[in-house]
Amino acid sequence: MKKWKVGFVGVGGIAKYAHMPGWKNLQGAEVVAVSDVREDVAKAFAKDFGIKNVFTDYNKMLEMDELEIIDICAPNMIHYPAAMAGFKAGKHVLSEKPLTVTPKHVQDMIDASKKAKKKLCSIQNHRFRAEAQVLKKMIDKGECGEIYYARAHALRRRLLPVAPTFIKKSLSGGGPCLDIGVHALDLTYWLMGHPKVRSVSGVALTKLAKREDIHGDWGEWDRKAYDVEDFAAGYVKFANGASLTLECSFLLNTKENEVFSAQVFGTEAGAYLPWGSPPEIYTEKNRTFMVKQLVGLPQVATHSEEIRLFLEAVDKNKEVPVPPEQTLEVIKILDGVYRSSKSGREVRFTK
């Protein structure tokens, strides 16, 4: 494998603590440039990791001929323009979730990647947990039979991220639906076998985040600036007859501090994949209900694993680990929740 040259668009916490370790562990990659509108942050990041080239404008960084891959870790609303600029400049694109915030923009990115003959992939790292990989193989081999219903949960009681990049729509595009809901939804949707979306009904509400008497375990936030939902829920129907419910929140009056899980229900068994405890399979044999628990699975640095597989796809011209066509269906669902909530009607998709 040759040594591919990588540049970062945005160097906040996710870049420093999740993406950069992944690239540093690969002999076939070298991060040669970073860009961030915060010059002091960009310079500090570059100093920490021995990176020579620092920019405050990613368009200037993209003029580097040696640069071949960009890794986008900027706020959500930057993902689309940065990716499109990347393809125009002839770069491969890896982006943090959500890939972008509307189905049209995802399709534009797919079309641009094909035109440029470059790879496009979204970070959906929960797919690469060891327990998720094992469970997916079991489901694909028929362990659960026909999957006809699923649940995706990303629920927090008082865990609202306080930075402007999470609470201002102009930067984030949305609240928990796009921040954490996308993780639970993508994981569940992938376990189901990624069927085509046909319709979405949903609500996106701001019920607690504007209140002064509501606290956050991660600190205070600017309530006047807060203009995204703090709770969202959706009901999805797929072309194959299956359906799914999604629930996500930053602030919810519930018992648990945080619930992150994917559940699928099939004709032969159901499967439960939580965060922080072993996955389980529920079935019946000889008219007796059985619970199987999957234990002894290794811990995986999931961002690093997806980055490794993405680089392999680039180097060997293989399919990326999270095909953007699957990401398009996930964004259809999230966008459908917002549109349905605004209109009060079901959103239908014909393609």
C-alpha positions in Angstrom: 0.0 0.0 0.0 1.3 3.5 -0.9 1.2 6.2 1.8 -2.0 8.2 1.2 -1.9 11.9 2.1 -4.8 13.1 4.3 -6.2 16.5 5.3 -8.7 17.3 8.0 -11.6 19.7 7.6 -12.3 20.7 11.2 -10.2 19.6 14.2 -12.5 19.6 17.2 -12.8 16.8 19.8 -14.0 14.1 17.5 -11.0 14.7 15.2 -8.5 14.7 18.0 -9.8 11.8 20.1 -11.4 9.5 17.5 -10.2 10.2 13.9 -6.6 11.1 14.4 -5.7 7.9 16.4 -7.2 5.9 13.5 -5.1 7.6 10.9 -1.9 7.5 13.0 -2.2 3.7 13.4 -2.1 3.1 9.6 1.2 2.7 7.9 -0.5 3.5 4.6 -1.6 7.0 5.5 -0.1 10.4 6.6 -2.0 13.4 7.8 -0.3 16.3 6.0 -2.7 19.2 6.5 -5.5 20.5 8.7 -8.0 23.3 8.4 -10.2 25.0 10.9 -11.8 28.5 11.1 -10.3 28.7 14.6 -6.7 29.3 13.7 -5.4 28.8 17.3 -7.2 25.4 17.5 -5.8 24.3 14.1 -2.3 25.3 15.1 -2.5 23.5 18.4 -3.8 20.3 16.7 -1.0 20.5 14.1 1.6 21.0 16.8 0.3 18.0 18.9 0.5 15.7 15.9 3.4 17.1 14.0 1.4 18.3 11.0 3.2 20.9 8.8 0.3 22.6 6.9 -2.3 24.6 8.6 -5.2 26.5 7.0 -8.3 28.5 8.2 -10.0 27.9 4.8 -10.4 24.3 3.6 -10.6 25.5 0.0 -7.0 26.7 0.3 -6.1 23.3 1.7 -7.7 21.5 -1.2 -5.3 23.3 -3.6 -2.5 21.1 -2.3 -1.7 18.7 -5.1 -0.3 16.1 -2.8 -3.5 15.8 -0.8 -5.6 12.8 -1.8 -8.1 12.3 1.0 -10.1 14.7 3.2 -11.6 13.7 6.6 -14.5 16.1 7.5 -14.9 16.6 11.2 -16.5 20.1 11.0 -20.1 21.0 12.1 -22.9 19.2 10.2 -23.8 22.0 7.9 -20.2 22.2 6.6 -20.2 18.5 5.5 -22.0 19.1 2.2 -20.0 22.1 0.8 -16.7 20.7 2.0 -17.4 17.3 0.4 -18.5 18.9 -2.9 -15.4 21.0 -2.9 -13.3 18.0 -2.2 -14.7 16.0 -5.1 -14.2 19.1 -7.4 -10.6 19.1 -6.3 -10.2 15.4 -7.0 -10.1 14.1 -3.4 -11.6 11.1 -1.7 -14.0 12.0 1.1 -14.6 10.6 4.5 -17.1 12.5 6.7 -18.4 12.4 10.2 -22.1 11.6 10.7 -24.5 12.7 9.5 -23.1 12.7 6.0 -25.3 15.7 5.4 -28.8 16.8 6.5 -31.0 16.3 3.4 -31.5 13.5 0.9 -30.9 15.8 -2.0 -27.5 16.8 -0.7 -26.6 13.1 -0.1 -27.6 12.3 -3.7 -25.6 15.3 -4.9 -22.6 14.0 -3.0 -23.0 10.5 -4.5 -23.3 11.9 -8.0 -20.2 14.1 -7.5 -18.2 11.2 -6.1 -19.0 9.1 -9.1 -18.2 11.9 -11.5 -14.8 12.4 -9.8 -14.3 8.7 -9.5 -13.5 9.1 -5.8 -14.8 7.4 -2.7 -17.4 8.8 -0.4 -18.2 7.4 3.1 -19.9 8.4 6.3 -18.6 7.6 9.7 -21.2 5.2 11.3 -18.8 3.6 13.7 -21.3 1.6 15.7 -21.5 -0.9 12.8 -18.0 -1.9 13.7 -18.5 -2.8 17.3 -17.5 -6.5 17.7 -21.0 -7.4 19.0 -22.6 -5.6 16.1 -20.5 -7.5 13.5 -21.2 -10.9 15.1 -24.9 -10.2 15.4 -25.1 -9.0 11.8 -23.6 -12.2 10.6 -26.1 -14.3 12.6 -29.0 -12.3 11.3 -27.7 -12.5 7.7 -27.5 -16.3 8.1 -31.2 -16.4 9.0 -31.0 -16.6 12.8 -33.9 -14.2 13.2 -35.8 -15.2 10.1 -37.7 -12.4 8.3 -37.2 -9.1 10.0 -40.5 -7.3 10.1 -40.2 -4.8 12.9 -37.4 -2.8 14.6 -36.7 -0.2 17.3 -33.9 2.4 17.4 -33.4 4.2 20.7 -31.0 7.1 21.5 -32.5 8.6 24.6 -30.8 10.8 27.2 -32.3 12.1 30.4 -30.1 15.2 31.0 -27.2 14.9 28.6 -27.5 17.9 26.3 -24.2 18.9 24.5 -23.8 22.6 25.3 -21.6 23.8 22.4 -23.2 26.0 19.7 -22.4 23.4 17.1 -25.1 21.2 18.7 -27.8 23.7 19.6 -27.9 26.1 16.7 -29.6 24.8 13.5 -27.4 27.0 11.3 -24.4 24.8 12.4 -26.0 21.4 13.4 -29.0 21.2 11.1 -31.0 19.6 13.9 -30.9 18.3 17.5 -30.7 14.7 18.8 -32.3 13.4 15.7 -29.2 14.2 13.7 -26.6 14.0 16.5 -27.3 10.7 18.2 -30.5 9.4 16.5 -28.5 8.9 13.3 -26.2 6.4 15.2 -29.0 4.3 16.6 -31.0 4.5 13.4 -28.1 3.5 11.1 -27.2 0.6 13.3 -30.7 -0.7 13.4 -31.3 -0.1 9.7 -28.1 -2.0 8.9 -29.1 -5.0 11.0 -32.5 -5.1 9.2 -30.7 -5.5 5.9 -31.0 -1.9 4.7 -34.4 -2.0 3.0 -35.7 0.9 0.9 -37.7 3.6 2.7 -41.3 4.2 1.6 -42.8 6.5 4.2 -42.1 8.4 7.4 -44.3 9.9 10.1 -42.7 11.8 12.9 -42.5 14.6 15.5 -39.6 16.8 16.4 -40.3 18.9 19.5 -38.6 21.3 21.8 -40.2 20.8 25.2 -37.5 21.2 27.9 -34.4 22.9 26.4 -35.8 26.4 26.6 -36.7 26.1 30.3 -34.5 27.8 32.9 -35.6 25.2 35.6 -34.1 22.3 33.6 -30.5 21.5 34.2 -27.9 19.6 32.2 -25.4 17.1 33.5 -22.9 18.5 31.0 -23.4 22.1 32.0 -25.5 25.1 31.0 -26.4 26.0 27.4 -27.6 29.2 25.7 -31.3 28.8 25.9 -32.0 31.9 23.7 -29.8 30.5 21.0 -31.2 27.0 21.2 -33.4 26.5 18.1 -33.3 22.7 17.5 -35.5 19.9 18.8 -34.7 18.2 22.2 -36.9 15.1 21.4 -37.9 13.4 18.2 -39.7 10.2 17.3 -40.6 8.6 14.0 -42.5 5.6 12.5 -41.0 4.2 9.2 -42.4 1.9 6.6 -40.2 0.1 4.2 -40.7 -1.3 0.7 -40.4 -4.9 1.9 -43.2 -4.5 4.4 -41.1 -4.1 7.5 -41.4 -1.1 9.8 -39.3 0.7 12.4 -39.7 3.2 15.3 -37.1 5.7 16.2 -36.9 7.7 19.5 -34.1 10.1 20.4 -33.7 12.9 22.9 -31.2 15.1 24.8 -33.6 15.8 27.6 -36.3 13.3 28.6 -38.0 12.7 31.9 -37.1 9.0 32.1 -35.5 6.7 34.6 -32.3 5.8 32.7 -29.5 8.4 32.3 -29.0 7.1 28.7 -30.4 4.4 26.5 -28.7 3.5 23.2 -29.9 0.4 21.5 -31.0 -1.4 18.4 -33.7 -4.1 18.4 -34.9 -6.2 15.5 -37.8 -8.7 15.6 -38.1 -11.5 13.1 -40.2 -14.6 12.4 -37.6 -16.9 14.1 -36.1 -14.7 16.8 -35.6 -11.2 18.1 -32.3 -9.5 18.8 -31.3 -6.7 21.2 -28.1 -4.8 20.8 -27.6 -2.3 23.6 -24.6 0.0 24.4 -22.6 -1.2 27.4 -24.0 -4.7 27.9 -23.9 -8.0 25.9 -26.4 -8.4 23.0 -29.1 -11.0 23.3 -31.3 -13.1 21.0 -34.8 -14.2 22.0 -36.4 -17.2 20.4 -38.5 -20.3 21.1 -37.4 -24.0 20.8 -39.6 -27.0 21.6 -42.3 -24.6 22.8 -39.9 -23.1 25.4 -38.8 -19.5 25.3 -35.0 -19.0 25.2 -32.6 -16.1 25.7 -29.1 -16.3 24.2 -26.5 -13.9 25.4 -23.4 -13.2 23.3 -20.4 -12.8 25.6 -16.6 -12.7 25.5 -16.4 -10.3 22.5 -13.4 -8.0 22.2 -13.5 -4.2 22.5 -12.9 -2.5 19.2 -11.8 1.1 18.5 -14.7 1.6 16.1 -13.6 4.8 14.4 -10.1 3.4 13.8 -11.6 0.2 12.3 -13.9 2.1 9.9 -11.0 4.4 8.9 -8.8 1.4 8.2 -11.5 -0.2 6.0 -12.1 3.1 4.2 -8.4 3.4 3.4 -8.4 -0.2 2.2 -11.4 0.6 -0.1 -9.5 3.7 -1.5 -6.2 1.8 -2.0 -7.8 -1.3 -3.5 -10.7 0.4 -5.2 -13.3 -1.6 -3.2 -16.7 -0.7 -1.8 -16.5 1.6 1.2 -17.4 0.1 4.6 -20.6 2.2 4.8 -22.0 2.5 1.2 -23.5 6.1 0.7 -26.6 4.6 -0.9 -27.4 3.1 2.5 -26.7 6.5 4.2 -29.1 8.1 1.7 -32.0 5.9 3.1 -31.0 6.8 6.7 -31.0 10.6 5.9 -34.4 10.1 4.1 -35.8 8.9 7.4 -34.3 11.7 9.5 -35.4 14.3 7.0 -38.8 12.7 6.9 -39.2 13.0 10.7 -38.5 16.8 10.4 -40.8 17.3 7.4 -43.6 15.2 8.9 -43.4 17.1 12.1 -43.6 20.4 10.3 -46.5 19.4 8.0 -48.4 17.1 10.3 -48.6 14.6 7.5 -46.8 11.4 6.5 -43.9 11.8 4.1 -43.8 9.4 1.2 -40.8 8.4 -0.9 -41.3 6.9 -4.4 -37.7 5.9 -5.2 
